[in-house]
Amino acid sequence: MNATGPEATPATTPGPGPGQETAPGRIVLLTTSHRVAPGLLSWPAWQALHAADRVLCADGTHPQLPYLREAGIRVDEASPTAEELVGTCAGGHTAVVVATGEGEPALTDGLARLAGSGRVQMPELELLPASYDLPGARLLDLVQVMDRIRAECPWSSQQTHKGLAKYGIEEAYELVEAIEEGDRDELREELGDVLLQVIFHSRIAEDDPDTPFSIDDVAGGIVAKLIHRHPHVFGDETATTPEEVKAHWLRTKATEKQRTSVTEGIPLGQPGLALAAKLASRVRTAGLEVPLPNITGIGYDLLALATRAESEGIDPEAALRAAARAYRDAIREVEATHPAG
């Protein structure tokens, strides 16, 4: 590589002699993602780095620098101004700037002003992403943020699974409300709050002295489960209808759980209508004939309504919430026409 250091390449180069033309050169701003392991750069990025006359980086602790130097690339720890960088490129030279996490806004703003002034023949400017975020990459940020909060926040560092349990329920209800209200902004926010509960509990689990596990263990477990329960996607079986997919799911789930009763795995702490509907769903799916208790009372009337709703494909909890919202609106209308006091 034809790399030169600051002592050999002046910040500005002499202007051309009479009748000579000076090639403006090329500036490459190389950006990387901290969510990708250092050293894993694209092939165009490595080509640009090896072909450059000078490689510069303002941050001497940039995580890419050890890997670049290991590859034989000389990197100057320097933060030139826009004018100095343009001068470095005069004569057809190429300078690669390894951008810091902020993206070098001062330098890029200076280059934009210089280009707009019309006073200087500008080199070719190129933004070259050297590594890209894959879908889900921001989850890594969330894991890192949660890890720091757990270590440094006096409140978060003391939390337990039991202490946070109520928040998980609250956030789930708020998510359902956002879905039913059709508020997209609220939906995005509530999904984030639910995701936080998963990340928080997983971080707490890492501190368990007996059976610790991490968010990677949680993710790995659900990935394995999804693959196993979708043989029509990841295996040799076929499914062309939602009913066939559900049949696959139930078969594999039954094999995994080896339950002795269809009631196993149903959380009894969930709301009553949802509990009744879930029990009815298990009974219907298993093909059992189980009569409802022949007892009178409001609770048993509600049980009958919940099982009827489930048989008709209606979520009784959602139906009751919709009715309650209509009742709420009616209350507000009355309040508007008959103000208190």
C-alpha positions in Angstrom: 0.0 0.0 0.0 1.2 3.5 -0.8 0.4 5.0 2.6 2.2 8.1 3.8 2.2 9.7 7.3 1.6 13.2 8.3 5.3 13.9 8.3 5.6 12.9 4.6 2.3 14.3 3.3 1.7 17.9 4.0 -1.7 19.2 4.8 -1.7 21.1 1.5 0.2 20.4 -1.6 1.9 22.9 -3.9 -0.3 24.3 -6.7 0.3 23.2 -10.3 2.8 25.0 -12.4 1.9 27.1 -15.4 -0.2 25.1 -17.9 -0.5 22.1 -15.5 -3.7 20.6 -14.3 -4.1 19.0 -10.9 -6.4 16.0 -10.4 -8.7 16.7 -7.5 -8.4 13.2 -6.0 -10.9 11.3 -3.9 -12.1 11.3 -0.3 -13.8 8.2 1.1 -15.7 8.4 4.4 -15.7 4.9 5.7 -18.5 4.1 8.2 -18.8 1.0 10.3 -21.5 -0.4 12.7 -20.5 -1.1 16.3 -23.2 -3.9 16.2 -20.9 -5.9 13.8 -17.7 -7.5 15.1 -14.7 -5.3 14.3 -12.7 -6.4 11.3 -15.7 -7.8 9.5 -15.7 -5.3 6.7 -17.1 -5.4 3.2 -14.9 -6.3 0.3 -15.3 -2.8 -1.3 -14.2 -1.3 2.0 -11.0 -3.5 2.2 -10.3 -2.5 -1.5 -10.6 1.2 -0.7 -8.4 0.9 2.4 -5.6 -1.0 0.6 -5.7 1.4 -2.4 -5.7 4.6 -0.4 -2.7 6.9 -0.3 -3.6 7.9 3.2 -6.0 6.4 5.9 -7.0 8.7 8.8 -9.0 8.2 12.0 -9.6 10.8 14.6 -10.3 8.3 17.4 -7.2 6.4 18.5 -9.3 3.9 20.3 -11.6 3.1 17.4 -12.3 -0.7 17.6 -11.4 -1.2 13.9 -7.9 0.1 14.2 -6.2 -3.0 15.5 -7.7 -5.1 12.7 -6.7 -2.6 10.0 -3.1 -2.5 11.2 -3.0 -6.3 11.4 -4.0 -6.2 7.8 -1.0 -4.1 7.0 -2.9 -0.8 6.7 -1.2 2.3 8.1 -3.7 4.5 9.9 -2.8 8.0 10.9 -4.5 9.2 14.1 -5.5 12.7 12.9 -8.5 15.0 12.6 -7.8 17.2 9.6 -10.0 20.1 8.7 -11.9 20.1 5.4 -9.4 22.3 3.8 -6.5 20.1 4.9 -8.1 17.0 3.7 -8.9 18.5 0.3 -5.2 19.5 0.1 -4.1 16.0 1.0 -6.0 14.7 -2.0 -4.6 17.2 -4.5 -2.7 15.6 -7.3 -5.1 12.6 -7.6 -4.5 11.1 -4.2 -7.1 9.1 -2.3 -7.8 9.6 1.4 -9.9 7.3 3.5 -11.4 8.6 6.7 -12.5 5.9 9.1 -15.5 7.6 10.7 -16.0 7.7 14.4 -19.3 6.8 16.1 -20.6 10.3 15.5 -20.0 10.1 11.8 -17.6 13.1 11.5 -20.3 15.8 11.3 -17.7 18.7 11.6 -15.7 17.3 8.7 -18.7 16.6 6.4 -20.2 20.0 7.2 -16.9 21.6 6.4 -16.6 19.8 3.1 -20.2 20.8 2.2 -19.3 24.5 2.9 -16.1 24.2 0.9 -17.9 22.7 -2.0 -20.6 25.3 -1.9 -18.1 28.2 -1.9 -16.9 27.4 -5.4 -13.4 28.5 -4.5 -11.8 25.1 -4.5 -11.8 22.2 -7.0 -13.3 19.5 -4.8 -12.2 15.9 -4.9 -14.6 13.1 -5.5 -16.6 12.5 -2.3 -17.8 9.0 -1.4 -19.7 7.6 1.6 -18.8 3.9 1.9 -20.5 1.8 4.5 -18.0 -0.9 5.5 -20.4 -2.9 7.6 -24.2 -3.0 7.8 -26.7 -3.6 10.5 -28.7 -6.7 10.0 -32.4 -6.8 10.9 -32.7 -6.9 14.7 -29.3 -5.3 15.2 -30.7 -2.7 17.6 -31.6 -5.5 20.0 -27.9 -5.6 20.8 -28.1 -2.0 21.9 -31.0 -2.8 24.1 -29.0 -5.7 25.7 -26.0 -3.4 26.3 -28.2 -0.6 27.8 -30.0 -3.0 30.1 -26.7 -4.5 31.2 -25.4 -1.1 32.2 -28.7 -0.1 33.9 -28.7 -3.3 35.9 -25.1 -2.6 37.1 -25.4 1.1 37.8 -29.0 2.0 38.6 -29.8 1.7 42.4 -33.4 0.7 41.7 -32.9 -1.7 38.7 -30.0 -3.5 40.4 -32.3 -4.6 43.3 -35.2 -5.9 41.2 -36.3 -9.5 41.2 -38.5 -11.6 38.9 -41.3 -11.5 41.5 -41.0 -7.8 42.0 -41.3 -7.2 38.2 -44.1 -9.6 37.6 -46.9 -7.0 37.9 -45.2 -4.8 35.4 -45.3 -7.6 32.8 -49.0 -8.0 33.3 -49.6 -4.2 33.0 -47.5 -3.9 29.9 -49.3 -6.8 28.2 -52.7 -5.2 28.9 -51.4 -1.8 27.6 -50.2 -3.6 24.4 -53.6 -5.2 23.9 -55.3 -1.8 24.4 -53.0 -0.2 21.8 -53.9 -3.0 19.3 -57.6 -2.7 20.0 -57.5 1.1 19.7 -55.6 0.9 16.4 -53.0 3.5 17.5 -49.8 2.7 15.6 -47.5 5.0 17.5 -48.8 3.6 20.8 -48.5 0.1 19.5 -44.8 0.6 18.7 -44.2 2.0 22.1 -46.0 -0.7 24.0 -44.2 -3.4 22.0 -41.0 -1.8 23.3 -42.2 -1.9 26.8 -43.1 -5.6 26.6 -39.7 -6.3 25.0 -38.1 -4.5 27.9 -39.7 -6.9 30.3 -38.1 -9.8 28.5 -34.7 -8.2 28.4 -34.9 -7.1 32.1 -36.0 -10.6 33.3 -33.2 -12.2 31.2 -30.6 -9.9 32.7 -31.8 -10.6 36.2 -31.6 -14.3 35.4 -27.9 -14.0 34.6 -27.3 -13.1 38.3 -28.9 -16.3 39.6 -26.2 -18.3 41.6 -27.7 -21.7 40.9 -29.4 -21.7 37.5 -28.3 -18.6 35.5 -29.4 -18.0 31.9 -29.1 -15.1 29.5 -31.1 -13.5 26.8 -29.2 -15.7 24.3 -30.5 -18.7 26.1 -34.0 -17.3 25.9 -33.7 -16.5 22.2 -32.1 -19.8 21.5 -34.9 -21.7 23.2 -37.7 -20.0 21.3 -35.8 -20.3 18.0 -35.5 -24.1 18.5 -39.2 -24.3 19.5 -40.3 -22.4 16.4 -38.3 -24.5 14.1 -39.5 -27.7 15.6 -43.1 -26.7 15.5 -43.0 -25.5 11.9 -41.9 -28.7 10.1 -43.8 -27.4 7.0 -41.4 -24.5 6.9 -38.1 -26.0 8.1 -38.7 -29.7 7.4 -40.3 -32.1 5.0 -44.0 -31.8 6.0 -46.4 -29.7 4.1 -49.2 -27.4 5.2 -51.3 -25.3 2.8 -54.0 -24.0 5.2 -54.1 -22.4 8.7 -55.9 -25.5 10.0 -53.1 -27.8 8.8 -50.5 -25.5 10.4 -52.4 -25.6 13.7 -52.6 -29.4 13.5 -48.8 -29.5 13.1 -48.3 -27.2 16.0 -50.6 -29.2 18.3 -48.9 -32.5 17.4 -45.4 -31.3 18.0 -46.5 -29.5 21.2 -48.1 -32.6 22.5 -45.0 -34.6 21.9 -42.8 -32.0 23.6 -45.0 -31.6 26.7 -46.2 -35.2 27.3 -49.1 -33.8 29.4 -51.5 -36.1 31.3 -54.3 -33.6 31.1 -55.5 -31.0 28.6 -55.6 -28.5 31.5 -51.9 -28.6 32.1 -50.1 -25.4 31.2 -53.1 -23.2 31.5 -52.3 -20.3 33.9 -55.1 -20.0 36.4 -54.1 -16.5 37.3 -55.4 -15.0 34.0 -58.7 -13.1 33.8 -61.7 -15.3 34.3 -63.3 -15.0 30.9 -59.9 -15.8 29.2 -59.4 -18.8 31.5 -62.9 -20.2 30.8 -62.3 -19.7 27.0 -58.9 -21.4 27.2 -60.3 -24.4 29.0 -63.2 -24.7 26.5 -60.6 -24.5 23.6 -58.6 -27.3 25.1 -61.7 -29.5 25.5 -62.9 -28.8 22.0 -59.4 -29.4 20.4 -59.1 -32.7 22.3 -62.5 -33.9 21.2 -63.7 -34.4 24.7 -67.4 -34.2 25.7 -67.4 -32.3 29.0 -70.7 -30.9 30.2 -70.7 -27.6 32.0 -71.4 -27.7 35.7 -75.2 -27.8 36.3 -75.1 -25.1 38.9 -76.8 -21.7 38.9 -75.2 -18.4 39.6 -73.6 -15.5 37.8 -70.2 -17.2 37.6 -71.6 -20.2 35.9 -73.7 -18.0 33.5 -70.4 -16.2 32.6 -68.8 -19.6 32.1 -71.5 -20.7 29.7 -71.2 -17.4 27.8 -67.4 -17.8 27.6 -67.6 -21.3 26.2 -70.2 -20.3 23.7 -68.1 -17.4 22.5 -65.0 -19.7 22.1 -67.0 -22.2 20.1 -68.1 -19.3 17.8 -64.5 -18.1 17.4 -65.0 -15.0 19.5 -62.5 -13.9 22.2 -64.8 -13.2 25.2 -62.3 -10.9 26.9 -62.0 -8.8 23.7 -65.7 -8.8 23.3 -66.3 -7.6 26.9 -63.6 -4.9 26.6 -65.3 -3.6 23.4 -68.6 -3.5 25.2 -67.0 -1.8 28.2 -65.4 0.9 25.9 -68.9 1.5 24.4 -70.2 1.8 28.0 -67.4 4.2 28.8 -68.3 6.4 25.8 -71.9 6.4 26.9 -70.9 7.5 30.4 -68.9 10.4 28.9 -71.8 11.5 26.8 -74.0 11.7 29.8 -71.4 13.6 31.7 -71.1 16.1 28.9 -74.8 16.8 28.9 -75.3 16.6 32.7 -72.1 18.2 34.3 -71.7 17.4 37.9 -72.5 20.1 40.5 
